[in-house]
């Protein structure tokens, strides 16, 4: 699939029956070298104290970065897989939505690096994450 062929409808259909779908993630904006999405803060994404689970933030970050990476390659010939992610959790969230934006730091032939910033309903920074992807050739056949 070519970069110009991706639509929000196509990307959101990929969430069906995945972790992203179960957590309520939704892609909201596609750019040349970025991808935005949102995720509800509710019973699916809470930790026991009723706050947004750090793992849910990391899942949103990896989902946005991985899909953004896939949109940068010829997806019929290559795939992008996460090889390292970190996340700094800066502010707690109890309800509403969090919004993520994955922006390219480096798009190479064999690796990508993505910066993902997650904010709350007020635009406050909740989490900063860095994702490194490996670009793999798909097996023939």
C-alpha positions as CSV (number, residue, x, y, z in Angstrom):
1,X,0.0,0.0,0.0
2,X,1.3,3.5,-0.8
3,X,1.4,6.3,1.7
4,X,-1.3,8.2,-0.2
5,X,-3.7,5.2,0.0
6,X,-4.0,5.2,3.8
7,X,-7.1,6.7,5.3
8,X,-8.3,7.0,8.9
9,X,-11.1,4.5,8.0
10,X,-8.5,1.9,6.9
11,X,-6.2,2.5,9.9
12,X,-9.1,2.3,12.3
13,X,-10.4,-1.0,10.7
14,X,-7.0,-2.5,11.7
15,X,-7.8,-2.0,15.4
16,X,-10.6,-4.6,15.3
17,X,-9.8,-7.6,17.4
18,X,-6.5,-6.1,18.6
19,X,-5.2,-4.7,21.8
20,X,-5.8,-1.2,20.4
21,X,-9.4,-2.1,19.7
22,X,-10.0,-3.6,23.2
23,X,-8.5,-0.4,24.7
24,X,-10.7,1.8,22.6
25,X,-7.9,3.4,20.5
26,X,-8.8,5.5,17.5
27,X,-6.6,7.1,14.9
28,X,-7.6,10.7,14.4
29,X,-5.1,12.4,12.0
30,X,-2.6,11.4,9.4
31,X,0.3,13.6,8.4
32,X,3.3,13.3,6.1
33,X,5.6,12.1,9.0
34,X,3.2,11.8,11.9
35,X,0.1,10.0,13.1
36,X,-2.4,11.1,15.9
37,X,-4.8,9.1,17.9
38,X,-6.8,9.0,21.1
39,X,-7.7,6.5,23.8
40,X,-10.3,6.6,26.5
41,X,-9.3,6.7,30.2
42,X,-11.9,4.3,31.7
43,X,-12.2,0.8,33.2
44,X,-10.2,-0.7,30.2
45,X,-7.2,1.5,30.7
46,X,-7.2,2.1,34.5
47,X,-4.8,0.6,37.0
48,X,-6.2,-0.5,40.4
49,X,-6.1,3.0,41.9
50,X,-8.4,4.4,39.1
51,X,-5.6,6.1,37.2
52,X,-4.5,5.7,33.6
53,X,-2.2,2.6,33.5
54,X,1.3,3.3,32.4
55,X,1.1,0.2,30.2
56,X,-1.9,1.6,28.4
57,X,0.1,4.8,27.6
58,X,2.9,2.6,26.3
59,X,0.5,0.6,24.2
60,X,-0.9,3.8,22.7
61,X,2.6,5.0,22.0
62,X,3.7,1.8,20.4
63,X,0.5,1.5,18.3
64,X,0.8,5.0,17.0
65,X,4.6,4.7,16.3
66,X,4.3,1.3,14.7
67,X,1.5,2.2,12.4
68,X,3.1,5.5,11.5
69,X,6.3,3.5,10.6
70,X,4.4,1.1,8.4
71,X,3.0,4.0,6.5
72,X,6.5,5.1,5.6
73,X,7.5,1.8,3.9
74,X,6.2,-0.3,1.0
75,X,3.9,-2.5,3.2
76,X,3.7,-5.2,0.6
77,X,7.5,-5.7,0.8
78,X,8.3,-4.6,4.3
79,X,7.0,-4.5,7.9
80,X,7.9,-2.4,10.9
81,X,8.3,-4.0,14.4
82,X,9.1,-2.4,17.7
83,X,12.5,-3.3,19.1
84,X,12.7,-0.7,22.0
85,X,10.2,1.6,23.7
86,X,10.5,3.8,26.7
87,X,7.9,5.9,28.4
88,X,8.1,8.6,31.0
89,X,4.8,9.1,32.9
90,X,4.6,12.8,33.9
91,X,1.0,13.4,35.0
92,X,-1.9,11.2,36.1
93,X,-5.3,11.0,34.4
94,X,-8.5,9.6,35.9
95,X,-11.0,10.0,33.1
96,X,-11.7,11.5,29.7
97,X,-9.3,10.8,26.8
98,X,-5.6,10.9,26.2
99,X,-4.3,12.1,22.8
100,X,-1.1,10.9,21.2
101,X,1.0,12.2,18.4
102,X,3.8,10.1,16.9
103,X,6.3,12.2,15.1
104,X,9.3,10.9,13.1
105,X,12.8,11.5,14.5
106,X,14.6,9.3,12.0
107,X,13.2,7.3,9.1
108,X,16.0,5.1,7.7
109,X,16.1,2.0,5.5
110,X,16.5,-0.4,8.4
111,X,15.4,1.5,11.5
112,X,12.9,4.2,12.4
113,X,12.8,6.3,15.6
114,X,9.5,7.9,16.7
115,X,8.8,10.5,19.4
116,X,5.3,10.0,20.9
117,X,3.8,12.7,23.1
118,X,0.6,11.9,25.0
119,X,-1.6,14.7,26.4
120,X,-4.8,14.9,28.4
121,X,-8.1,16.8,27.7
122,X,-6.5,20.1,28.8
123,X,-3.4,19.6,26.6
124,X,-1.1,18.8,29.6
125,X,1.7,16.4,28.8
126,X,0.9,13.1,30.4
127,X,3.6,10.8,28.9
128,X,6.6,11.1,26.6
129,X,7.8,8.0,24.8
130,X,10.5,7.0,22.3
131,X,10.0,4.0,20.0
132,X,12.6,2.3,17.8
133,X,11.4,0.2,15.0
134,X,13.2,-2.4,12.8
135,X,12.2,-2.4,9.2
136,X,12.0,-6.0,8.0
137,X,11.6,-7.5,4.6
138,X,8.5,-9.6,4.4
139,X,9.1,-13.3,3.5
140,X,8.3,-14.2,0.0
141,X,5.3,-16.6,-0.4
